[in-house]
Amino acid sequence: MTERFAEISARIADMRQLGVIVNAMRGIAAARAQQARNQLAAVDSYAATLAAAIGRIVALAPPAQPADARHAAGKALVVFGAEQGFAGAFSERVFETIGAELGGCELFLVGTRASTLAAERGLNPVWTDMMPSHSLGVPRLAEHITEALYRRMASTVIDSIEVVFSLWQPGRSIQVIRRSILPLDLSAYPHPAETNLPILNLDPEALLRELTAGDLHAQLCHAALHAFAAENEARMEAMAAAHRQIERQLTALEATQRQVRQEEITAEIIELAAGETASRFAEGPDR
């Protein structure tokens, strides 16, 4: 009985230590998600500034030439999955949303955990990278993605790009978003109401190329930050579920511990009472 009580006490201590770890992981995930959401405001402001500038320059640049039909280029999918574990079925939902189309596209995959899952599914990305551990590293990641995409476009391997990322919104489940970022739809950019054209020191076509490159980088940052925040939100949900399970197990173990302790006390009392009775019989009736 004593050994059983010690075993239960040890299990309770282990569960409490696990609860501390789970709470720490949940706190880290919450802090990282909040940091990413704070950065999104800056990225969105930067993207809006670029969009306004592109809208003013489009009228000055010559119309785009039609693509050369002799080159049969394909599509690139930039997919943001999970970097770490303990995030539930985060990457699985991303891959399920894309479905069988993955086999016919150039796959650019971000996330170590997502890369492992892709290998299990028989997928072979043409390019992979890690999601940074902190959202401050997202702009650098976007630069790496942009460079890799430009190298493939230079070889006329791809002529269109879509980005796939997860989006978390309060009160909703995580949604997987798919968005086209190339070719650019210049008609979608805001056109100024005033008729005064800007004074330029650069060739309009060269300036438009630079602005659209910056816009591509901003859109990749936007997608990566949303994916970063969504992964950490998913980890928070997983850790919250783990915390509830730990609390339930602790409650059950503590109830068992009290029961075992009560049984030990009862057994000790019975043993003492039996010993006292036996002692009286041994001393005889004269005593």
Secondary structure, DSSP 8 states (H G I E B T S, - for coil): -HHHHHHHHHHHHHHHHHHHHHHHHHHHHHHHHHHHHHHHHHHHHHHHHHHHHHHHHTTTS-------TTS--EEEEEEE--SSSSSTTHHHHHHHHHGGGGGGSEEEEE-HHHHHHHHHTT---SEEE---SSGGGHHHHHHHHHHHHHHHHHTTSEEEEEEEEEE--TTS--EEEEEEEES--GGGS---SS------SS-HHHHHHHHHHHHHHHHHHHHHHHHHHHHHHHHHHHHHHHHHHHHHHHHHHHHHHHHHHHHHHHHHHHHHHHHHHHHHHHH-TT-
